[in-house]
Amino acid sequence: MPFFSFASAFVAVLYAISAWQFLGRPVSGRNPLWVSVLLLAGIVTHAALLGSSVFKPDAIHLGFANAVSLIAWLSVSVYALTALKVPLPGIQGWVAGIAAVGVVLPVVLPDARAVPFSHTFGFRVHLVLSLLAYCLLFIAALQAALMSAFEKRLHHGAAAAGMPGMPPLLTLESVLFKLVWAGFILLTLSLGSGILFSEEVFGKAIGFSHKTFFAILSWLVFGALLAGRTIWGWRGRLAVRWTVTGFVMLLLAYVGSKFVLEVLLKR
């Protein structure tokens, strides 16, 4: 455990330095090679830590702390890969900063809970789809927040001073909807796999719970946003609000409920 704590703190420092460097330079500037190396080292070491804390021989341990750590790792990893093809300007610092917090949570809140039926094929399919949907829609929510901040600066004539080199809002909006579309498709597959493999994943036929309610509500919100975009051309602040609302519903569906049950209620 002392080694795990030390390694987690080490990764948090790597992420924090990367976040500080990202947030301290213009969004259009090229990142120094050493920052990319630090971020990659953090991602690789974080993956090893997750392997020891989440994927144990007996079962998958995925309580609140491990879930946040895993989603943080997946988000920073997906960002690092997609940023090679799809520009995600201005949010790399926030993704790295959140990962710095996520990696130390399993040290602060050790997770001893094994997930039932986690050895089954259905559960693993459902888990992968859910985590990918979660991290893409999380990055989309950050992108929406960035757009909102940039738009406010534009209205006050302060874009050049506050966010030098920022691409046009239309470019940011295009990236946002690419992320939402990808996340929505994965969320749809996640919900479908949960229904299809409900006996394997939950040990019983699918039932209606607060998790199911918020997950479906999130799916409806993102579906309505994409329909509004396609039919009525929704954009700007309306798109930002729907994106953030959809992600909040998704947050309440899993991580939020785990926080309440495990951290607040100690169950």
Residue pairs with C-beta under 8 A, 6 or more apart in sequence:
4 49
4 52
4 53
4 106
4 107
5 107
7 45
7 48
7 49
8 49
8 103
8 104
8 106
8 107
9 104
9 107
10 45
11 42
11 45
11 46
11 49
11 100
11 103
12 100
12 101
12 103
12 104
13 100
14 38
14 39
14 41
14 42
14 45
15 39
15 42
15 76
15 96
15 97
15 99
15 100
15 103
16 96
16 97
16 100
17 35
17 38
18 35
18 38
18 39
18 42
18 92
18 93
18 96
19 93
19 94
19 96
19 97
19 100
20 93
21 31
21 32
21 35
21 93
22 31
22 35
22 92
22 93
22 96
23 93
23 94
23 97
25 31
26 164
26 165
27 89
27 90
27 163
27 164
27 165
27 166
28 89
28 164
28 165
28 166
28 167
29 165
31 92
39 76
39 80
39 96
40 80
42 76
42 96
42 99
42 103
43 73
43 76
43 77
43 80
46 69
46 73
46 76
46 99
46 103
47 73
47 77
49 69
49 103
49 106
50 66
50 69
50 70
50 73
53 61
53 66
53 69
53 106
53 111
54 60
54 61
54 62
54 66
54 69
54 70
54 111
56 114
58 114
59 114
59 115
59 116
59 118
59 119
60 114
60 115
60 118
60 123
60 127
61 111
61 112
61 113
61 114
61 115
62 70
62 111
62 113
62 115
62 118
62 127
63 109
63 111
63 112
63 113
63 258
63 262
64 105
64 109
64 111
64 255
64 258
64 259
64 262
64 263
65 105
65 106
65 108
65 109
65 110
65 111
66 105
66 106
66 111
67 254
67 255
67 258
68 102
68 105
68 255
69 102
69 103
69 105
69 106
70 131
71 102
71 131
71 134
71 135
71 138
71 255
72 98
72 99
72 101
72 102
72 103
73 99
73 102
73 103
74 131
74 132
74 134
74 135
75 95
75 98
75 99
75 135
75 138
75 139
76 95
76 96
76 99
78 132
78 135
78 136
78 139
79 88
79 91
79 92
79 95
79 139
82 88
83 92
86 175
86 178
87 167
87 171
87 175
88 139
88 143
88 175
89 146
89 165
89 166
89 167
89 172
90 146
90 150
90 163
90 166
91 139
91 142
91 143
91 146
94 142
95 139
95 142
109 262
109 263
113 262
115 123
116 203
117 123
117 200
117 201
117 202
117 203
118 124
118 127
120 197
120 200
120 201
121 197
121 200
122 193
122 196
122 197
122 199
122 200
122 201
123 197
123 200
123 201
125 193
125 197
126 190
126 193
126 194
126 197
126 201
129 186
129 189
129 190
129 193
130 190
130 254
132 186
133 183
133 184
133 186
133 187
133 189
133 190
133 250
134 250
134 254
136 179
136 182
136 183
136 186
137 179
137 180
137 183
137 184
137 187
137 218
137 222
137 246
137 247
137 250
138 247
139 179
140 176
140 179
140 180
140 183
140 243
140 247
141 243
141 244
141 247
143 172
143 175
143 176
143 179
143 243
144 176
144 239
144 240
144 243
144 244
145 240
145 244
146 172
147 169
147 172
147 173
147 176
147 240
148 237
148 240
149 163
150 159
150 163
150 166
150 169
150 172
151 169
151 236
151 237
153 159
153 162
153 163
154 169
159 166
166 172
169 236
173 235
173 236
173 239
176 239
176 243
177 226
177 229
177 239
180 222
180 225
180 226
180 243
181 226
183 222
184 219
184 222
184 223
184 226
187 215
187 218
187 219
187 222
187 250
188 219
190 215
191 215
191 216
191 219
193 201
194 201
194 202
194 206
195 206
198 204
198 205
198 206
199 205
206 212
210 252
210 253
210 257
211 253
211 254
211 257
212 253
213 253
214 249
214 250
214 252
214 253
214 256
214 257
215 249
215 250
215 253
215 254
217 249
217 253
218 246
218 247
218 249
218 250
218 253
221 242
221 245
221 246
221 249
222 242
222 243
222 246
224 242
225 234
225 239
225 242
225 243
225 246
228 234
228 238
228 242
229 235
229 239
234 242
261 267
